[in-house]
Amino acid sequence: MAIFGKLSDFSLREVISMIGRRPGALLLESDDGSRMHMQLSDAQIVRITLERSIESVDEAASLLKRFVQGQGSFHFDQREDDRPLAATLQLDWQRLLPPADAPSSPAQTRIKADDLPHPQTCFVLIKGRNVRLDPILDAFLQRCGAQLERGASAQQLSDELAMELEAVQWHLQSLREIKKIWPVRAYVEQSDVPKKKERRSLGQRLLGLILK
Amino acid sequence: MTKVPLKVVVSGPVGAGKSTFIRTLSQTEVVDTDERSSENIGKTHTTVALDFGQIDLGDYLIHLFGTPGQTRFDFMWDILSEGALGLLLLVACDRPGDFPHARRILEFVTSRQSVPFIVVSTRNDVAEKAWQPADIAAYFDLPLEQVIAINAENVDSAKRALIRLMQQL
């Protein structure tokens, strides 16, 4: 099992989030060709190699920051062997990465304009999740926390806060990537019970007809 | 007897296999709106309005509507998804660079329309290096049963996507 891609398409935070607690080897390759190998286990980095073994936390954090801004590529191979690795480090990802930031201009970010949330996509706040935010993003969340608790789109927030739509989209995308906000699932949240039962029954009938 | 019309929307980024999927499953001649691409999108022709096919299931007639993949046609996603029985979001398993765009489509539609959906991974038969359904599910933050890998050119395989969608209703 492998996941791979460019860090311009996936933030390092997203990659880490996808890997979760799975053990395996993550290779980060920068555009200049340097390759950083990491062994992961139970959401911890247990070994880092970049030409040599890295054993200092500060050095590891500094090396990781090179990949946060979206340069290079990644490849993760899950390890099927359950046996624990001999650890030279015991680092928590979340503490190593800098706080999520909200770029002030597209040029400062890896997020492509086409991948920003649609202006009318509705998001809700995940109240129970604590995340580290940079001051700009934190201030944005302070301003629109109440609206996001009820559910709001970039377009609505732009109108209510008198902020540029694109700036709101960047902020929402940054919050989305660290899972501080979440897109509303209208299907889950709006469907009433009788309608759900009716739908399920229709699904069963259609299933029977397709399988016939 | 009049058949009950049901709408299933097939969406996804350019090159995910939406037109192929509809052509494979449709029992009637597919209406398509392919035009020569005016942008470099990796293929010569692309859907500019919609693809349309039908599956006759006795009392029910499933209308398959394929949305255009390019961002500038995004106003079509909402129009086509309104009142749909379900949404099939197609992604090519070997093109992870398209996943953020696919997620954008999915989140826009599902935050506005009460529509059940699954993510359908395509090109599994031809990809040299592919994301597995479990990894795609992790990216979209979905349970594994909401992601299925198919070959969009094979009727039985494509039908499995429709079956999985019905199981999600």
Chai-1 contact restraints between the chains, C-beta under 6 A:
chainA,res_idxA,chainB,res_idxB,connection_type,confidence,min_distance_angstrom,max_distance_angstrom,comment,restraint_id
A,M1,B,Q132,contact,1.0,0.0,6.0,A-B,restraint_1
A,I3,B,W131,contact,1.0,0.0,6.0,A-B,restraint_2
A,I3,B,D135,contact,1.0,0.0,6.0,A-B,restraint_3
A,G5,B,P96,contact,1.0,0.0,6.0,A-B,restraint_4
A,D9,B,G97,contact,1.0,0.0,6.0,A-B,restraint_5
A,D9,B,P100,contact,1.0,0.0,6.0,A-B,restraint_6
A,M18,B,A138,contact,1.0,0.0,6.0,A-B,restraint_7
A,M18,B,Y139,contact,1.0,0.0,6.0,A-B,restraint_8
A,D114,B,T71,contact,1.0,0.0,6.0,A-B,restraint_9
A,D115,B,P100,contact,1.0,0.0,6.0,A-B,restraint_10
A,D115,B,R104,contact,1.0,0.0,6.0,A-B,restraint_11
A,H118,B,F108,contact,1.0,0.0,6.0,A-B,restraint_12
A,T121,B,E107,contact,1.0,0.0,6.0,A-B,restraint_13
A,T121,B,F108,contact,1.0,0.0,6.0,A-B,restraint_14
A,T121,B,S111,contact,1.0,0.0,6.0,A-B,restraint_15
A,C122,B,S111,contact,1.0,0.0,6.0,A-B,restraint_16
A,P183,B,E107,contact,1.0,0.0,6.0,A-B,restraint_17
A,P183,B,S111,contact,1.0,0.0,6.0,A-B,restraint_18
A,V184,B,S111,contact,1.0,0.0,6.0,A-B,restraint_19
A,R185,B,T110,contact,1.0,0.0,6.0,A-B,restraint_20
A,A186,B,Q113,contact,1.0,0.0,6.0,A-B,restraint_21
A,A186,B,S114,contact,1.0,0.0,6.0,A-B,restraint_22
A,Y187,B,S114,contact,1.0,0.0,6.0,A-B,restraint_23
A,Y187,B,V115,contact,1.0,0.0,6.0,A-B,restraint_24
A,Y187,B,P116,contact,1.0,0.0,6.0,A-B,restraint_25
A,Q190,B,S114,contact,1.0,0.0,6.0,A-B,restraint_26
A,S191,B,S114,contact,1.0,0.0,6.0,A-B,restraint_27
A,R199,B,L169,contact,1.0,0.0,6.0,A-B,restraint_28
A,R200,B,L169,contact,1.0,0.0,6.0,A-B,restraint_29
A,G203,B,M166,contact,1.0,0.0,6.0,A-B,restraint_30
A,G203,B,L169,contact,1.0,0.0,6.0,A-B,restraint_31
A,L206,B,M166,contact,1.0,0.0,6.0,A-B,restraint_32
A,L207,B,M166,contact,1.0,0.0,6.0,A-B,restraint_33
A,L209,B,L57,contact,1.0,0.0,6.0,A-B,restraint_34
A,L209,B,G58,contact,1.0,0.0,6.0,A-B,restraint_35
A,I210,B,I163,contact,1.0,0.0,6.0,A-B,restraint_36
